Amino acid sequence: MAALALNPDASVDAFARLIYGEVPPPPDSVEIERHLLPGARAERLCLTLRCGVERFTVDAALWLPDRPGSVPVPVILGLDFVGPAGILADEAFPLDPHARVHPRPDLGAAEGRLTDTLRGTAAHRWPIELLTAQGYAVMTSCYGSWTPDDPQGWQAHGVYPLIKSQLSHPTGAISLWAWALLRLVDVAHQLPQTSGAPVIAVGHSRLGKAALWAAEQDQRIAAVFANQSGCLGAAPAAHPAGETVAQLVERFPHWAVVDPQAATGLDQQDLLALLSPRRVYLAQGAEDLWADPAGSYQALRCAARAWPDATPGSWPDATPEVAFSDAALGFHQRQGGHDLLAYDWRQFLSFLRTT
């Protein structure tokens, strides 16, 4: 494979037109109702979004540090495959009957509907105590509530009926999940405990793709952590490993607008470079070859040219454990497969402490 290079003509608009689809404009308003959850350190946020006469309601959850004080605290926000009900094991947080998520027949959710069997299954991916102990607020919502992860029904529920009249060009689910993250940013800027503090976007797998794409849209996102984001995330198509664009489009045609047969001139190192000068962190599992760890690192190395002082080294083939971090860019590969673990969070928190 030839060395990766940056396309000088790459732009956010080009990625929207040729790869992900349009990200809709913001809604007219985002209204928030806050409810403390009994027996939990979390709040249920009931959000109402309005565009003209149309409205959409969705739930999110918020955790605050024990002693936030009078100064707004930074907030880590992201979408989750199950949402707050996957973090909170009890029944205090309601299940969204309209949500459609990636099917988990092993957990009793074969049709992609949220069921009680999914409660608590995402808690290991969101180590709330670890994050709040470091002084961060945490906000998350279920991705399938915002846009169903269903190639037949993704436009029937969620935000698409709200925003379809606002669209000038085709869109895809990744763009709508990115739009959802931007609405969580809106919420963070309305809450007195987090207003004006740094916002950090986080996502795992397909939601890592959405986190990167959301950060491209909004300078309010100060840092982004994409964990095992793979094809159309951090992994470049030019690297001959892992999932290909054609395979992704065949399995998930609703995610993006890209034509796998068309030469777009864009690749994921360009997407990463467009995030400069903000902070970017990538993580991988050595056994998750589908997400192309080595290619993702090469894309980050290439993109580092957009940050004057970033100097990631070459890929060390002899070990499964890889780490690089400076003030702007970070990367690690751990042993193991496709998951978001407390270890990944600890490495990312260490990166955030780097100045």
C-alpha positions, 0 to 999 in steps of 0.5 A: 500500500502506498503511504497515505496522503492528505487531500488538500481539497478535503472539506466538511462539505465534501464529506457531507455530500459524498460520504455521510449525507447532510447534517440537518440544521439545529431545531428551533428549540431544545427544551429540558425537563430534569427529574432525579431518579430515586435510588440513583445518582442520575437525572432523567432529562426529558428533551423536547425538540421543535421544528416549526409545528413538529416536535420530537421527545427523547430521554437522556441521562445526566450524572454530575460529580459529587461536589461540582461546586459553583464552577461549571464542570466539563461534560463527557457525552455520547450515544450508547447502544442501549442508552441510560437503561443499559447503565442503570440496572433498575427500572427507574429509567423507562424503555423507549418502545419506539427505539430500534437498536442493533439486535442482541438475540443473546440478550433477548433483544432479537428484533432490536427492541429495548427489553428489560434483559438489556438493563445494565448491560452497558454499565461496563462501557460507561464507568460512571464512578470513574468519570465523575470522580475525575470531575466530569459530568456524563450525559448519554442517550440511546442512539436508536431513539434518535434514529432507529438502526433499521434500514427499513424503518430509520425514517419512520421514527426518531428525528427524521420526521422532525427534520425532513423538511429542513433537508436540502440533500440526502442524509444517512443515519450516521449524520442523524446520530451526529445531529443527536450528539449536537443536541446533547451539546445544546443541552450541556450549554443550557445546564448551569452545572456544565454551561460554558465548560469543555464538551467531550464527545465519545463513541464506540464502533458505529457511534465512534463514527458519529462522534467524529462526524459530530465534532466536524460540525461543531467547534463547541466539541473540544475533544473527541474519543472514537473507540474502534470506529473502523470503516467510515470512522478512523480506518482509511479505505486505502489500507487493505484490511478490515471492513470495506466501504462496500461491505459496510454499505451492503450490511447497513445501507441506511448509514451513509450516502457513499457509493462504494464504486465511486472515487470520492478522493476523500479518506479518513485521514482527511476527516481526522485532519479537519478536526485540527486544532482540537484534541483527538483520541483513538483506541483499538483492540488488537483482536478487532481486525475488522476495525483495522487498528493498524490502518487507523493508526496510520490515518492518525499519523498522516493527519498529524501533519495538521497539528504542528507539534504532533509526532506519532511514531511508526507502528510497532508490529512486534507487540499488541500493545501500542500507545501514543499521546501528546497534547493534541493527539492520542492512540492506544491499542490494548489486547482484546476485542471489540468493546469499550472498557474501563482500561480504554477510559483510563487511557483517555482520561490520562490523555485529557490530563496531558497539557 
